[in-house]
Amino acid sequence: MVKAPLVTLNNGLTCPQLGLGTWLSAPGEVQRAVKHAIDIGYRHFDCAMLYGNEKEIGEGIREKIADGTVKREELFIVTKLWNTFHEREKVVPTCKKSLENFGLDYLDLYLIHWPVAEKIHGELDIHLPFKGAVGIDYDYVDTWKGMEGCVQQGIAKSIGLSNFNSKQVERVLQNATIKPVMNQIEVTPNLNQRKLIKFCMDRDVKITAYSPFGSPARPWAKPGDPVLKLDDPKLVNIGKKYEKTACQVILRYLIQLGVIPIPKSSNPGRIEQNIDVFDFKLSDEDMKIVDSFNCNGRAVHAEELKGLPHYPFEGVEF
């Protein structure tokens, strides 16, 4: 059994330095993945109301608590507030709805999924979540006040951000009574985000890295988009040196950048491989080789949100 080391957050609580991502994991499949992950040592699970699988994840978690494999307090459960619930008065009830889905009493971390607020527009498609997005000009600082209510009511131990740029993070920090502990962003060799990572860490905000392998299964991929090739000889050769796979090299690279990767998989073998990254260290030279992939190659650019208030990826350096 491999357990990820713990990272201390700015409120003194701890978070495992690697977790299991759950986006596009189908119900049934995700329950098996979560139970297997707990059996082999995972304690950090990254979820979202948007993903439509909180109920199944909760069932898997509760089953492993009931059989004595793990205690609730050993787990770090994360979920996210979707864009259609940004109004301050909606935040606590939406958090409670996620808890009801999970069948749990509290979250370890609750995140604002995006800084952009939207109106509900028909049935939400988890595969194309921004399709037909209708934005509203709602200030995420007011949303943050609702997030603070989740901590004050004891339903979330920590709160944080996701997909926020440096200016947006700074604005939340300036207006926060309870500081965000985390900013969850896309970090891959193609988009290593060193500037935003440093900016957040200088302010004692940790970084979770989603889509560490460049989200190859994303449904909106277009020809010509940057692709992170997992069979790239540079990655494969580094892996051979340490008797690791290219994916393990990437995860180790992210860990050495100081971030918390959350690779998604439902494949038992890959779930095992992805956490087996704490018994080796990349040399400075190898870190530079992986750095050379950086090309601002964003996979999750939420193009449908462009032009809406608070879209995070335009008009700012990082």
Secondary structure as GFF3:
##gff-version 3
##sequence-region A 1 318
A	DSSP	beta_strand	6	8	.	.	.	ID=ss1
A	DSSP	beta_strand	14	16	.	.	.	ID=ss2
A	DSSP	beta_strand	20	21	.	.	.	ID=ss3
A	DSSP	alpha_helix	29	40	.	.	.	ID=ss4
A	DSSP	beta_strand	44	46	.	.	.	ID=ss5
A	DSSP	three_ten_helix	49	51	.	.	.	ID=ss6
A	DSSP	alpha_helix	54	66	.	.	.	ID=ss7
A	DSSP	three_ten_helix	72	74	.	.	.	ID=ss8
A	DSSP	beta_strand	76	81	.	.	.	ID=ss9
A	DSSP	three_ten_helix	83	85	.	.	.	ID=ss10
A	DSSP	alpha_helix	88	102	.	.	.	ID=ss11
A	DSSP	beta_strand	107	112	.	.	.	ID=ss12
A	DSSP	beta_strand	117	118	.	.	.	ID=ss13
A	DSSP	beta_strand	135	136	.	.	.	ID=ss14
A	DSSP	alpha_helix	140	152	.	.	.	ID=ss15
A	DSSP	beta_strand	156	162	.	.	.	ID=ss16
A	DSSP	alpha_helix	166	175	.	.	.	ID=ss17
A	DSSP	beta_strand	182	186	.	.	.	ID=ss18
A	DSSP	alpha_helix	194	202	.	.	.	ID=ss19
A	DSSP	beta_strand	206	210	.	.	.	ID=ss20
A	DSSP	alpha_helix	233	242	.	.	.	ID=ss21
A	DSSP	alpha_helix	246	257	.	.	.	ID=ss22
A	DSSP	beta_strand	260	261	.	.	.	ID=ss23
A	DSSP	alpha_helix	268	275	.	.	.	ID=ss24
A	DSSP	alpha_helix	284	291	.	.	.	ID=ss25
A	DSSP	three_ten_helix	303	305	.	.	.	ID=ss26
###
